[in-house]
Amino acid sequence: MGIGRKFTKTVLTRPSKGGSAKKQRQRQHRERLVALGMDEAKVAKMDPKKVRDYLKYPKKTEAMLSK
């Protein structure tokens, strides 16, 4: 009797990113929004989900800010 497939399979789930990588990524997102023309103080008060929502469509965000 050999070892079954259950024990020889590779792990399918990827490891989650660490806290420092997440923090660095969020900082880069904020910097991108400021580069698009949004006020830095306004961006600092936003939660990360809202920042990501603005960055999904940068041309639309840029057009909205230029009005």
N, C-alpha and C positions, 0 to 999 in steps of 0.2 A: 504494500500500500504506500502510495506517495502522498505528498502534501497536496491538498486540494487547491483549487484556483483562489479560494477565499484568502489564503495566506500569501499568495504570490502577486496579487494585483498591486499596481502602483496607486498612490493616493491621488484621487481626482480633484480634491479641493485645493485651491492655491492658498498659500499662507497670507494672512492679512498684513497690510502695511503697518509699520510702527508709527508711533505718535510723532516722531520728529519728521518723518516723510510727509505726514498729513499736514503738519503745521507749515512746512516749507511750501507745499502745494497751495495751501490757502493763501499764504503770503504772495505767491506768484499771481494768483487769481486777482487779488486786490490790486497789485501793481498794474496788471493788464487793464483793469477798469479805470484806474487813474490815468493811464496812458491814452485811453479812449476819450478822456475829457471830463470824467465825473469828478466831483469835488472830493478831495482826500478825506476830509472830516466826515462827509456823508458815507463814504465807503467804509470807514473804520467802524461806524455804528451798525452796519449791516451784518446780518447773520450769514454764515457760509452758503446756505442754500439759496438765498436771494442773490448773492454774488454770482453763483453758478448759473442761475436763471438768466441774469443779464448777459453773461458771457456765451450763452448758447447761440445767440444771434447778434454778434458784434456789430454788423452793419446797421441793424435795426436800432441797437442801443446808441450807436454813434449818431444816427439820424435824429433820434429822439433828443439827444443832448444838444445838438446843434441848433435846435429850434429856439 
